Amino acid sequence: MSRHLRLSLAIALVLLAAFLGYYLTRSHTGRNVREATQPPAAEKASPGATAIGESTIRHSPGGRTAWQVKLDDLQLESGGGSVAAKRVREALIYNESGKPMVRLTAQRVSGNTRSRNLEVAGSVRAVSPEGAVFDSELVRWVQDQQKLVCPGRVTMRNKDTVIGANSCDFFVTQDLVKCPTKVQMVVGNNTLVGFGLNYNIKSEDFSLQRVQAIFSPEAARKAIGR
C-alpha cells in the first residue's frame, strides 16, 4: 500500500471517529434534556383521606335525628371518623319531636361522626325557634345538656334586647341564657351593666347582679306614665 493511500485512509478514520463521537454525544444529551423536561407524574392522593362534595352529616341515635349539617367540601380522615369541612351551609339541631330548635350557619365545622357534639367556627350565627340570634366566632353544641356554649365574645339579640358578653351558655330546651361574666344589656334606649345574667328568651324575665344602670330620661318618663 502506497504512502499516499495510507495517509488518506488514516484521515478518513479520524473523520469517522469524530462524527461518531459527535453523534453519540448529541444523542445522549438530547435524551437527558427530554427526561429532565418531562412533567412529573401526578401526585397520588393520600389513601387516608376522602373528599366528598355537597354532603350532609347526620347524628341519629335510636333512629331519631338529633342534628344534621349540610356542607360543601367534606373531608373524612381514615380512622376515628374525624370530620373537617368548610362552607357550612346550615346546621340544624332537632328536639325530641323532630322539629328544628336551633339553626346555625358558619364557615367551618369540626367534630367526629362517632360523637354527639358539634363545634362550628367562623362568623357563627345561631337562631332559636323564638327568634333569638347569637353571633360569635365559636359555638359548641353539647348534646347531653342540650345547650349551646359560646366560650368567647358573643352578641345576642332578642326582640328589642341586645346582650353583649364575654361568654354565655344557652340551654335551648329551657329557653334560658346564662352569662357568668360581665354583661352589657341594652333594652330599648336603656343600658344595664352587671354580672351573672340569667335571661329567659321566651318570657324576657332576667336577673343581674352588681348592676349599673344608664336610663334614657325619655324612656323613663314613658315607663312611669309621665
Order of alpha helices (4+ residues) and beta strands (2+ residues): alpha-beta-beta-beta-beta-beta-beta-beta-beta-beta-beta-beta-beta-beta-beta-alpha
